[in-house]
Amino acid sequence: MEQAQYLMCDFVRVLYNWQTLVGSVLALFGAWLTVRGINSQLNQAQTFEDQRNKREERAAKAVLPLALSELMEYSNCCMKFLKNNFLYRDFKSKQEADLFQPSVSGSILSIFQNCAKYSDQITADQIHQLLLRLQIQNSRLKGLILQTKEASQPQITYDAKVAILDAAELHARCIDIFAYARDSDNPQYQMTFQEKLNNALFFADIHDDELNEMIKNRKDI
C-alpha cells in the first residue's frame, strides 16, 4: 500500500513538474482533432459541390446539341440569305436593301452560358469564341444591310462573301463543341478548320472560287 502511495506521489510530482508541457501536448491534440473535423466537413462539402456541378453539367449538356443545331441552322440561313440577296444581285433602290435578317433565339445563349460555367477549360474557351464570333457575325451582317444604298456593287459583293465566311465559321465552331456535347470522337469533329468551313458552304449550296481562296487564309483563332 505504501509503495502504491509512493508511486502515486511520484506520478503527481511528475505531472506537476511537467504540467505546462502536458497541457501543451493536450492542447495540440485537441487542435488536431478540431482541424481534422473541419477538414472532414470541408471535404464533404467539396464532394457535394462537385456532385452538384456534375449534375448541372449533365443537365446543360442534355440540351446543348439542340442549341448547337439551332445555331448551325441560323448559320445556314444566313449564308443562303447572303447568297440570294447580296452575292449576285444589283441593288437599285433602298427598298431592295430593306431585307429581313435571319435571327437566332436568345434562349440558346443561356444554354451556352451554363455549359461554359460547368465544362472544362478547353470547352469553355470554345464556347467563349463561338459567342464572340456570333456577336461579330451579327454586327457585320447588320452593317452590310445598312450600307447597300451607298456602297458600290463590287464592295457589297466582297463584304457579302466576308459575311458568308463569318456564318460558315459559326457552323465550324459548333462542330467543335458537338464533340463535347455528345462525348464523341466522330472523325467529322477532327477535320481541319478550313475543311469545316468548306463543309458549311457545301450544306448552304454555295460554290464560289473567290470564297474558296478566302477560306485558305481564314485562321482558327
LOTITOR-433559 format. One record per residue: residue number from 1; residue in three letters; x, y, z of N, C-alpha, C in turn. Coordinates in Angstrom, 2 decimals. Layout:
% LOTITOR-433559
<NUM ala <X Y Z> <X Y Z> <X Y Z>>
...
This chain:
% LOTITOR-433559
<1 met <0.82 -1.20 0.00> <0.00 0.00 0.00> <0.86 1.26 0.00>>
<2 glu <1.89 1.22 0.85> <2.79 2.36 0.90> <3.52 2.58 -0.42>>
<3 gln <3.84 1.43 -1.06> <4.53 1.53 -2.36> <3.61 2.17 -3.40>>
<4 ala <2.35 1.82 -3.35> <1.38 2.40 -4.30> <1.22 3.88 -4.06>>
<5 gln <1.17 4.25 -2.77> <1.06 5.67 -2.47> <2.30 6.44 -2.93>>
<6 tyr <3.44 5.79 -2.77> <4.69 6.42 -3.17> <4.73 6.64 -4.68>>
<7 leu <4.28 5.61 -5.43> <4.25 5.74 -6.90> <3.27 6.82 -7.34>>
<8 met <2.15 6.89 -6.61> <1.16 7.91 -6.95> <1.72 9.31 -6.72>>
<9 cys <2.45 9.45 -5.61> <3.06 10.75 -5.33> <4.08 11.12 -6.40>>
<10 asp <4.85 10.13 -6.83> <5.82 10.40 -7.90> <5.11 10.81 -9.19>>
<11 phe <4.00 10.14 -9.47> <3.26 10.45 -10.70> <2.70 11.88 -10.64>>
<12 val <2.16 12.22 -9.46> <1.62 13.57 -9.29> <2.74 14.60 -9.38>>
<13 arg <3.90 14.26 -8.81> <5.04 15.18 -8.85> <5.50 15.42 -10.28>>
<14 val <5.53 14.33 -11.05> <5.94 14.45 -12.47> <4.95 15.31 -13.24>>
<15 leu <3.66 15.07 -12.99> <2.64 15.87 -13.66> <2.78 17.35 -13.29>>
<16 tyr <3.05 17.57 -11.99> <3.20 18.95 -11.54> <4.40 19.63 -12.20>>
<17 asn <5.50 18.89 -12.28> <6.73 19.47 -12.86> <6.60 19.68 -14.36>>
<18 trp <5.81 18.81 -15.00> <5.69 18.88 -16.47> <4.29 19.31 -16.92>>
<19 gln <3.59 19.99 -16.05> <2.20 20.32 -16.36> <2.07 21.23 -17.59>>
<20 thr <3.05 22.13 -17.75> <2.99 23.03 -18.90> <3.13 22.25 -20.21>>
<21 leu <4.10 21.34 -20.22> <4.31 20.53 -21.42> <3.12 19.63 -21.69>>
<22 val <2.62 18.99 -20.64> <1.47 18.11 -20.81> <0.26 18.88 -21.32>>
<23 gly <0.06 20.07 -20.73> <-1.06 20.91 -21.19> <-0.92 21.31 -22.65>>
<24 ser <0.31 21.61 -23.03> <0.56 21.99 -24.43> <0.28 20.83 -25.37>>
<25 val <0.74 19.63 -24.96> <0.50 18.45 -25.80> <-0.99 18.18 -25.94>>
<26 leu <-1.72 18.26 -24.82> <-3.16 18.05 -24.88> <-3.85 19.11 -25.74>>
<27 ala <-3.36 20.36 -25.63> <-3.94 21.43 -26.46> <-3.69 21.18 -27.94>>
<28 leu <-2.47 20.72 -28.26> <-2.15 20.41 -29.66> <-3.00 19.26 -30.17>>
<29 phe <-3.18 18.26 -29.31> <-4.01 17.12 -29.71> <-5.45 17.56 -29.96>>
<30 gly <-5.96 18.43 -29.07> <-7.32 18.95 -29.26> <-7.44 19.77 -30.53>>
<31 ala <-6.39 20.58 -30.81> <-6.40 21.38 -32.04> <-6.36 20.49 -33.26>>
<32 trp <-5.58 19.40 -33.20> <-5.50 18.46 -34.33> <-6.86 17.82 -34.59>>
<33 leu <-7.55 17.44 -33.50> <-8.87 16.85 -33.67> <-9.84 17.85 -34.30>>
<34 thr <-9.72 19.13 -33.87> <-10.59 20.17 -34.43> <-10.34 20.38 -35.92>>
<35 val <-9.03 20.49 -36.27> <-8.66 20.68 -37.68> <-9.10 19.50 -38.51>>
<36 arg <-8.93 18.30 -37.94> <-9.34 17.10 -38.67> <-10.83 17.10 -38.93>>
<37 gly <-11.61 17.53 -37.92> <-13.05 17.60 -38.11> <-13.45 18.64 -39.14>>
<38 ile <-12.78 19.80 -39.12> <-13.07 20.86 -40.09> <-12.72 20.39 -41.51>>
<39 asn <-11.55 19.75 -41.65> <-11.15 19.24 -42.97> <-12.13 18.21 -43.50>>
<40 ser <-12.63 17.37 -42.58> <-13.61 16.38 -43.00> <-14.88 17.04 -43.50>>
<41 gln <-15.31 18.10 -42.80> <-16.50 18.83 -43.23> <-16.28 19.54 -44.56>>
<42 leu <-15.08 20.12 -44.71> <-14.76 20.80 -45.97> <-14.71 19.82 -47.13>>
<43 asn <-14.11 18.65 -46.90> <-14.05 17.63 -47.96> <-15.44 17.14 -48.33>>
<44 gln <-16.29 16.99 -47.32> <-17.66 16.56 -47.58> <-18.42 17.62 -48.38>>
<45 ala <-18.21 18.89 -47.98> <-18.87 19.98 -48.70> <-18.37 20.07 -50.14>>
<46 gln <-17.05 19.84 -50.35> <-16.49 19.87 -51.70> <-17.03 18.74 -52.54>>
<47 thr <-17.21 17.56 -51.90> <-17.77 16.42 -52.62> <-19.19 16.72 -53.07>>
<48 phe <-19.99 17.31 -52.17> <-21.36 17.68 -52.53> <-21.36 18.71 -53.66>>
<49 glu <-20.43 19.68 -53.59> <-20.35 20.71 -54.62> <-19.95 20.11 -55.97>>
<50 asp <-18.98 19.20 -55.95> <-18.55 18.53 -57.19> <-19.70 17.73 -57.80>>
<51 gln <-20.45 17.05 -56.94> <-21.59 16.27 -57.44> <-22.66 17.19 -58.02>>
<52 arg <-22.89 18.32 -57.36> <-23.87 19.28 -57.88> <-23.43 19.83 -59.22>>
<53 asn <-22.13 20.16 -59.34> <-21.62 20.67 -60.62> <-21.75 19.65 -61.73>>
<54 lys <-21.52 18.38 -61.39> <-21.66 17.31 -62.39> <-23.11 17.21 -62.86>>
<55 arg <-24.03 17.31 -61.91> <-25.45 17.25 -62.29> <-25.82 18.44 -63.17>>
<56 glu <-25.32 19.62 -62.81> <-25.60 20.82 -63.61> <-24.99 20.68 -65.01>>
<57 glu <-23.79 20.12 -65.08> <-23.14 19.94 -66.38> <-23.92 18.97 -67.24>>
<58 arg <-24.36 17.85 -66.64> <-25.13 16.87 -67.42> <-26.44 17.48 -67.91>>
<59 ala <-27.07 18.29 -67.06> <-28.33 18.93 -67.46> <-28.09 19.90 -68.61>>
<60 ala <-27.00 20.66 -68.54> <-26.69 21.61 -69.62> <-26.33 20.88 -70.91>>
<61 lys <-25.54 19.80 -70.78> <-25.14 19.04 -71.97> <-26.32 18.35 -72.64>>
<62 ala <-27.36 18.06 -71.86> <-28.52 17.37 -72.42> <-29.21 18.20 -73.48>>
<63 val <-29.20 19.53 -73.32> <-29.88 20.41 -74.28> <-28.88 21.13 -75.19>>
<64 leu <-27.59 20.94 -74.93> <-26.58 21.62 -75.76> <-26.67 21.24 -77.23>>
<65 pro <-26.86 19.95 -77.59> <-26.98 19.62 -79.03> <-28.11 20.37 -79.72>>
<66 leu <-29.21 20.59 -79.00> <-30.33 21.34 -79.59> <-29.93 22.79 -79.86>>
<67 ala <-29.21 23.38 -78.91> <-28.76 24.77 -79.09> <-27.76 24.86 -80.24>>
<68 leu <-26.86 23.89 -80.33> <-25.88 23.89 -81.42> <-26.56 23.70 -82.77>>
<69 ser <-27.54 22.82 -82.82> <-28.27 22.59 -84.07> <-29.01 23.85 -84.50>>
<70 glu <-29.60 24.54 -83.53> <-30.30 25.79 -83.86> <-29.35 26.84 -84.38>>
<71 leu <-28.17 26.93 -83.77> <-27.20 27.93 -84.21> <-26.64 27.57 -85.59>>
<72 met <-26.46 26.28 -85.85> <-26.00 25.86 -87.18> <-27.06 26.13 -88.24>>
<73 glu <-28.33 25.97 -87.86> <-29.41 26.28 -88.79> <-29.46 27.79 -89.06>>
<74 tyr <-29.22 28.58 -88.02> <-29.13 30.04 -88.21> <-27.99 30.38 -89.15>>
<75 ser <-26.85 29.74 -88.96> <-25.69 29.96 -89.83> <-26.04 29.63 -91.28>>
<76 asn <-26.72 28.51 -91.47> <-27.10 28.10 -92.82> <-28.07 29.09 -93.46>>
<77 cys <-29.02 29.57 -92.66> <-29.99 30.56 -93.17> <-29.28 31.86 -93.55>>
<78 cys <-28.31 32.26 -92.76> <-27.57 33.49 -93.06> <-26.81 33.35 -94.38>>
<79 met <-26.16 32.21 -94.57> <-25.39 32.02 -95.81> <-26.31 32.02 -97.03>>
<80 lys <-27.46 31.38 -96.93> <-28.40 31.37 -98.04> <-29.00 32.76 -98.26>>
<81 phe <-29.27 33.46 -97.17> <-29.77 34.83 -97.24> <-28.78 35.73 -97.98>>
<82 leu <-27.51 35.60 -97.64> <-26.48 36.41 -98.28> <-26.30 36.02 -99.75>>
<83 lys <-26.33 34.74 -100.00> <-26.17 34.27 -101.38> <-27.31 34.78 -102.27>>
<84 asn <-28.54 34.68 -101.78> <-29.71 35.01 -102.60> <-29.93 36.52 -102.74>>
<85 asn <-29.49 37.29 -101.74> <-29.84 38.71 -101.74> <-28.67 39.66 -101.96>>
<86 phe <-27.45 39.16 -101.81> <-26.30 40.06 -101.89> <-25.23 39.61 -102.89>>
<87 leu <-25.03 38.31 -102.97> <-23.85 37.83 -103.69> <-23.89 38.13 -105.18>>
<88 tyr <-25.00 37.89 -105.81> <-25.07 38.08 -107.27> <-26.27 38.95 -107.63>>
<89 arg <-26.45 40.05 -106.90> <-27.63 40.87 -107.10> <-27.26 42.34 -107.08>>
<90 asp <-27.78 43.11 -108.01> <-27.56 44.56 -108.05> <-28.65 45.25 -107.24>>
<91 phe <-28.22 46.18 -106.37> <-29.17 46.94 -105.59> <-29.43 48.28 -106.27>>
<92 lys <-30.67 48.53 -106.60> <-31.01 49.74 -107.32> <-31.86 50.70 -106.49>>
<93 ser <-32.32 50.25 -105.35> <-33.15 51.14 -104.52> <-33.05 50.71 -103.07>>
<94 lys <-33.45 51.60 -102.21> <-33.42 51.30 -100.78> <-34.39 50.17 -100.46>>
<95 gln <-35.51 50.10 -101.20> <-36.48 49.05 -100.92> <-35.87 47.66 -101.09>>
<96 glu <-34.99 47.53 -102.08> <-34.36 46.24 -102.29> <-33.42 45.87 -101.14>>
<97 ala <-32.89 46.90 -100.49> <-31.96 46.64 -99.40> <-32.67 46.47 -98.06>>
<98 asp <-33.97 46.73 -98.05> <-34.74 46.62 -96.81> <-35.13 45.15 -96.63>>
<99 leu <-34.21 44.36 -96.11> <-34.35 42.91 -96.10> <-34.59 42.39 -94.68>>
<100 phe <-35.21 41.23 -94.62> <-35.47 40.60 -93.34> <-34.26 39.74 -92.96>>
<101 gln <-33.57 40.16 -91.91> <-32.35 39.48 -91.50> <-32.67 38.24 -90.66>>
<102 pro <-32.01 37.11 -90.92> <-32.21 35.93 -90.06> <-31.84 36.25 -88.62>>
<103 ser <-32.49 35.59 -87.70> <-32.23 35.85 -86.29> <-32.06 34.53 -85.54>>
<104 val <-31.40 34.62 -84.40> <-31.18 33.44 -83.56> <-31.87 33.67 -82.22>>
<105 ser <-32.45 32.63 -81.69> <-33.19 32.73 -80.43> <-32.26 33.08 -79.27>>
<106 gly <-32.67 34.04 -78.47> <-31.86 34.42 -77.32> <-31.82 33.35 -76.24>>
<107 ser <-32.76 32.41 -76.28> <-32.81 31.38 -75.24> <-31.61 30.44 -75.28>>
<108 ile <-30.98 30.30 -76.45> <-29.85 29.37 -76.54> <-28.61 29.95 -75.86>>
<109 leu <-28.59 31.27 -75.67> <-27.41 31.88 -75.05> <-27.24 31.41 -73.61>>
<110 ser <-28.36 31.25 -72.89> <-28.26 30.77 -71.51> <-27.76 29.33 -71.46>>
<111 ile <-28.09 28.55 -72.48> <-27.60 27.16 -72.53> <-26.08 27.16 -72.68>>
<112 phe <-25.58 27.98 -73.59> <-24.14 28.08 -73.77> <-23.46 28.60 -72.50>>
<113 gln <-24.11 29.56 -71.85> <-23.55 30.13 -70.63> <-23.42 29.07 -69.54>>
<114 asn <-24.45 28.24 -69.36> <-24.39 27.19 -68.34> <-23.32 26.15 -68.67>>
<115 cys <-23.21 25.81 -69.94> <-22.19 24.83 -70.33> <-20.79 25.38 -70.09>>
<116 ala <-20.59 26.64 -70.41> <-19.27 27.25 -70.18> <-18.95 27.31 -68.70>>
<117 lys <-19.98 27.46 -67.88> <-19.78 27.56 -66.42> <-19.32 26.25 -65.82>>
<118 tyr <-19.84 25.13 -66.32> <-19.58 23.83 -65.69> <-18.66 22.92 -66.49>>
<119 ser <-18.27 23.32 -67.69> <-17.44 22.45 -68.53> <-15.97 22.63 -68.20>>
<120 asp <-15.12 21.85 -68.89> <-13.68 22.01 -68.74> <-13.22 23.30 -69.42>>
<121 gln <-11.97 23.67 -69.17> <-11.47 24.96 -69.65> <-11.43 25.03 -71.17>>
<122 ile <-11.06 23.94 -71.84> <-10.98 23.93 -73.30> <-12.35 24.21 -73.91>>
<123 thr <-13.37 23.50 -73.42> <-14.72 23.69 -73.94> <-15.24 25.08 -73.61>>
<124 ala <-14.94 25.56 -72.41> <-15.37 26.92 -72.04> <-14.77 27.95 -72.99>>
<125 asp <-13.50 27.76 -73.36> <-12.85 28.68 -74.31> <-13.50 28.58 -75.69>>
<126 gln <-13.88 27.37 -76.10> <-14.54 27.19 -77.40> <-15.89 27.89 -77.42>>
<127 ile <-16.64 27.78 -76.33> <-17.94 28.44 -76.24> <-17.76 29.95 -76.23>>
<128 his <-16.75 30.42 -75.51> <-16.46 31.86 -75.49> <-16.17 32.38 -76.91>>
<129 gln <-15.35 31.65 -77.65> <-15.03 32.08 -79.02> <-16.26 32.01 -79.92>>
<130 leu <-17.09 31.00 -79.73> <-18.31 30.87 -80.53> <-19.23 32.07 -80.32>>
<131 leu <-19.47 32.43 -79.07> <-20.36 33.56 -78.79> <-19.74 34.88 -79.23>>
<132 leu <-18.41 34.99 -79.14> <-17.74 36.19 -79.62> <-17.91 36.31 -81.13>>
<133 arg <-17.74 35.21 -81.85> <-17.91 35.22 -83.31> <-19.36 35.47 -83.70>>
<134 leu <-20.29 35.01 -82.88> <-21.70 35.27 -83.16> <-21.99 36.77 -83.09>>
<135 gln <-21.43 37.44 -82.10> <-21.62 38.88 -81.99> <-21.01 39.61 -83.19>>
<136 ile <-19.80 39.19 -83.59> <-19.14 39.82 -84.73> <-19.94 39.58 -86.01>>
<137 gln <-20.37 38.34 -86.19> <-21.12 37.99 -87.40> <-22.41 38.77 -87.49>>
<138 asn <-23.12 38.88 -86.37> <-24.40 39.59 -86.36> <-24.20 41.07 -86.64>>
<139 ser <-23.15 41.65 -86.07> <-22.87 43.07 -86.28> <-22.50 43.36 -87.74>>
<140 arg <-21.66 42.50 -88.32> <-21.26 42.71 -89.72> <-22.44 42.55 -90.67>>
<141 leu <-23.31 41.60 -90.37> <-24.47 41.38 -91.23> <-25.40 42.60 -91.21>>
<142 lys <-25.61 43.15 -90.02> <-26.43 44.36 -89.92> <-25.78 45.51 -90.68>>
<143 gly <-24.46 45.63 -90.54> <-23.75 46.69 -91.24> <-23.84 46.55 -92.74>>
<144 leu <-23.78 45.32 -93.23> <-23.89 45.07 -94.66> <-25.25 45.50 -95.19>>
<145 ile <-26.30 45.19 -94.45> <-27.65 45.56 -94.87> <-27.81 47.07 -94.91>>
<146 leu <-27.22 47.75 -93.94> <-27.38 49.21 -93.86> <-26.59 49.96 -94.94>>
<147 gln <-25.51 49.36 -95.45> <-24.64 50.08 -96.37> <-25.02 49.88 -97.84>>
<148 thr <-26.04 49.09 -98.11> <-26.33 48.74 -99.50> <-26.72 49.94 -100.37>>
<149 lys <-27.25 50.99 -99.75> <-27.68 52.15 -100.56> <-26.48 52.96 -101.04>>
<150 glu <-25.43 53.04 -100.19> <-24.29 53.89 -100.54> <-23.15 53.12 -101.20>>
<151 ala <-22.93 51.87 -100.82> <-21.75 51.14 -101.29> <-21.91 50.69 -102.74>>
<152 ser <-20.76 50.52 -103.39> <-20.77 50.03 -104.77> <-21.04 48.53 -104.77>>
<153 gln <-21.49 48.03 -105.93> <-21.81 46.60 -106.02> <-20.58 45.72 -105.77>>
<154 pro <-19.39 46.04 -106.31> <-18.23 45.20 -106.00> <-17.92 45.14 -104.50>>
<155 gln <-18.07 46.28 -103.83> <-17.81 46.30 -102.39> <-18.85 45.47 -101.64>>
<156 ile <-20.11 45.59 -102.06> <-21.17 44.82 -101.42> <-20.92 43.32 -101.62>>
<157 thr <-20.52 42.95 -102.83> <-20.26 41.53 -103.12> <-19.13 40.99 -102.25>>
<158 tyr <-18.06 41.78 -102.13> <-16.94 41.33 -101.30> <-17.36 41.23 -99.83>>
<159 asp <-18.05 42.24 -99.33> <-18.49 42.23 -97.94> <-19.47 41.08 -97.67>>
<160 ala <-20.28 40.78 -98.69> <-21.20 39.64 -98.54> <-20.43 38.33 -98.40>>
<161 lys <-19.34 38.20 -99.13> <-18.53 36.98 -99.03> <-17.85 36.88 -97.66>>
<162 val <-17.41 38.02 -97.14> <-16.85 38.02 -95.79> <-17.92 37.61 -94.78>>
<163 ala <-19.13 38.12 -94.97> <-20.23 37.78 -94.07> <-20.60 36.31 -94.18>>
<164 ile <-20.50 35.76 -95.38> <-20.76 34.33 -95.57> <-19.74 33.50 -94.80>>
<165 leu <-18.49 33.91 -94.84> <-17.45 33.19 -94.09> <-17.67 33.34 -92.58>>
<166 asp <-18.16 34.50 -92.15> <-18.49 34.67 -90.73> <-19.53 33.63 -90.30>>
<167 ala <-20.56 33.47 -91.14> <-21.62 32.50 -90.82> <-21.07 31.07 -90.90>>
<168 ala <-20.22 30.81 -91.89> <-19.62 29.48 -92.01> <-18.74 29.16 -90.80>>
<169 glu <-18.09 30.19 -90.25> <-17.25 29.97 -89.08> <-18.10 29.58 -87.87>>
<170 leu <-19.28 30.15 -87.73> <-20.17 29.73 -86.65> <-20.48 28.24 -86.79>>
<171 his <-20.77 27.84 -88.01> <-21.06 26.43 -88.30> <-19.88 25.55 -87.91>>
<172 ala <-18.68 25.98 -88.27> <-17.48 25.20 -87.98> <-17.22 25.10 -86.48>>
<173 arg <-17.41 26.18 -85.78> <-17.15 26.17 -84.33> <-18.20 25.36 -83.58>>
<174 cys <-19.41 25.30 -84.09> <-20.43 24.43 -83.49> <-20.01 22.97 -83.58>>
<175 ile <-19.41 22.59 -84.69> <-18.94 21.21 -84.85> <-17.93 20.86 -83.77>>
<176 asp <-17.03 21.80 -83.46> <-16.04 21.55 -82.41> <-16.70 21.23 -81.07>>
<177 ile <-17.75 21.96 -80.74> <-18.40 21.80 -79.44> <-19.30 20.56 -79.42>>
<178 phe <-19.75 20.11 -80.59> <-20.54 18.89 -80.65> <-19.77 17.70 -80.08>>
<179 ala <-18.46 17.68 -80.26> <-17.65 16.59 -79.73> <-17.80 16.51 -78.21>>
<180 tyr <-17.84 17.66 -77.55> <-18.04 17.69 -76.10> <-19.48 17.34 -75.74>>
<181 ala <-20.44 17.89 -76.49> <-21.86 17.69 -76.17> <-22.27 16.23 -76.26>>
<182 arg <-21.65 15.51 -77.19> <-22.04 14.11 -77.42> <-21.00 13.11 -76.92>>
<183 asp <-19.93 13.62 -76.29> <-18.86 12.74 -75.80> <-18.43 11.78 -76.92>>
<184 ser <-18.18 12.35 -78.08> <-17.91 11.54 -79.27> <-16.56 11.91 -79.88>>
<185 asp <-15.94 10.91 -80.50> <-14.70 11.15 -81.25> <-14.94 10.92 -82.75>>
<186 asn <-16.15 11.26 -83.20> <-16.50 11.13 -84.61> <-15.45 11.83 -85.48>>
<187 pro <-14.99 11.17 -86.55> <-13.96 11.79 -87.42> <-14.36 13.16 -87.97>>
<188 gln <-15.68 13.40 -88.05> <-16.14 14.71 -88.54> <-15.62 15.83 -87.65>>
<189 tyr <-15.47 15.54 -86.35> <-15.01 16.56 -85.43> <-13.51 16.80 -85.53>>
<190 gln <-12.81 15.92 -86.23> <-11.35 16.03 -86.33> <-10.91 16.72 -87.62>>
<191 met <-11.85 17.23 -88.40> <-11.49 17.93 -89.64> <-10.73 19.21 -89.32>>
<192 thr <-9.95 19.68 -90.28> <-9.27 20.96 -90.10> <-10.30 22.08 -90.15>>
<193 phe <-9.89 23.25 -89.69> <-10.80 24.40 -89.66> <-11.26 24.74 -91.07>>
<194 gln <-10.34 24.73 -92.04> <-10.70 25.04 -93.42> <-11.67 24.00 -93.99>>
<195 glu <-11.47 22.75 -93.63> <-12.40 21.70 -94.10> <-13.80 21.91 -93.53>>
<196 lys <-13.87 22.35 -92.28> <-15.18 22.62 -91.69> <-15.86 23.81 -92.36>>
<197 leu <-15.09 24.81 -92.75> <-15.66 25.95 -93.47> <-16.20 25.52 -94.83>>
<198 asn <-15.42 24.72 -95.53> <-15.88 24.20 -96.83> <-17.13 23.35 -96.67>>
<199 asn <-17.18 22.59 -95.61> <-18.34 21.75 -95.34> <-19.58 22.61 -95.11>>
<200 ala <-19.41 23.72 -94.41> <-20.53 24.63 -94.16> <-21.05 25.23 -95.47>>
<201 leu <-20.13 25.65 -96.34> <-20.54 26.21 -97.64> <-21.26 25.17 -98.49>>
<202 phe <-20.80 23.92 -98.39> <-21.43 22.84 -99.16> <-22.89 22.66 -98.74>>
<203 phe <-23.13 22.66 -97.44> <-24.50 22.49 -96.96> <-25.39 23.67 -97.34>>
<204 ala <-24.79 24.84 -97.51> <-25.56 26.02 -97.93> <-25.65 26.11 -99.46>>
<205 asp <-25.07 25.14 -100.14> <-25.09 25.10 -101.61> <-24.44 26.35 -102.22>>
<206 ile <-23.29 26.72 -101.65> <-22.54 27.87 -102.15> <-21.24 27.38 -102.76>>
<207 his <-21.04 27.72 -104.01> <-19.82 27.31 -104.72> <-19.23 28.56 -105.39>>
<208 asp <-18.13 29.02 -104.87> <-17.54 30.26 -105.36> <-16.02 30.17 -105.23>>
<209 asp <-15.32 30.40 -106.34> <-13.86 30.26 -106.34> <-13.19 31.27 -105.41>>
<210 glu <-13.69 32.51 -105.40> <-13.07 33.52 -104.53> <-13.26 33.15 -103.06>>
<211 leu <-14.43 32.63 -102.72> <-14.66 32.19 -101.35> <-13.71 31.06 -100.96>>
<212 asn <-13.46 30.15 -101.88> <-12.52 29.06 -101.61> <-11.12 29.59 -101.33>>
<213 glu <-10.73 30.63 -102.04> <-9.41 31.24 -101.79> <-9.40 31.97 -100.46>>
<214 met <-10.51 32.62 -100.13> <-10.59 33.33 -98.86> <-10.54 32.35 -97.67>>
<215 ile <-11.08 31.18 -97.88> <-11.06 30.17 -96.81> <-9.65 29.75 -96.49>>
<216 lys <-8.79 29.68 -97.50> <-7.40 29.27 -97.28> <-6.69 30.22 -96.34>>
<217 asn <-7.10 31.49 -96.33> <-6.46 32.49 -95.48> <-7.19 32.72 -94.16>>
<218 arg <-8.27 31.98 -93.98> <-9.07 32.12 -92.75> <-8.44 31.29 -91.65>>
<219 lys <-8.11 31.90 -90.55> <-7.42 31.20 -89.47> <-8.39 30.88 -88.33>>
<220 asp <-8.12 29.76 -87.67> <-8.88 29.37 -86.49> <-8.23 30.00 -85.28>>
<221 ile <-8.86 31.05 -84.75> <-8.28 31.79 -83.62> <-8.83 31.22 -82.30>>
